[in-house]
Amino acid sequence: MRGCRHTFPAVVLTLLIVGLWADRVVALSPVNISPEYPTSLDDAYPVPTNQVVIQSALRPDITRSDSGSESGRFRATHDLRYGATENMELTVSGTSLRGPLNPGTMDDPRSIQIGILARFHKQGEERALLPSISVRVLGEVPYSGERTNPGLRGALVTSWNLGNRWWLHGNLGYEVVPSFQPGHWVPRRTSIIFVNMGFVKALDESSAIVGGLRFQEDPLNSKKQVASPEIGYVLALDKHWLLSLSGARDFLGSVGQAAFRGSVGLTFAF
């Protein structure tokens, strides 16, 4: 299973090369966001039917240790999304470059994640009272390390089109891990509840800003919570490519929280 660490990026690269030869023109919209592209905020809109989306990002973070010193690390993550139907999106994701395992993160860097986004209601018109409503379920299967217990995350995702190029998104989620995983969470904590609220504002046809606040139980301390304001920017380079940038910081949490968390991502669709 250790070979999965090298196989996954190879699969993504192969799909990318194939996609470059595709003659279908798919216009990507900068207002349709995905988890961690650019921020942790999710929307209720699945990938269009039969569309394949490949995403990769470099993710630097700076964390504080017990002594008060700061240390940095880099991660590289990769996501593959497929529009199975008008209301269903399938996902596979993983990490190729993870850096030190401690402090832990919400996503186990030693795992392959497999998930689904299912939309149960589509907002009819702008400013309609009832938003688009989806559920995202994600399973994490570690492939290396001393402990390889799987995890499961579920989230209710809502999205309102407010008109005038404004969108409002809300996420309510719950994640469970059977027992402590190195690089993931602290001992004794086996579940996390999180709330994520934010907006997307289209600046023009090719760019948008994303802002939000994530509030969750601290994965590094079973008695604390963490508040993380996030800001992001998405730019459509052409009909196939999006560039995303983000920055965030943790507050109220324990030692090991992020003094800075950022990302530089590319999205390609065919």
Disulfide bonds with the S-S distance in Angstrom:
none
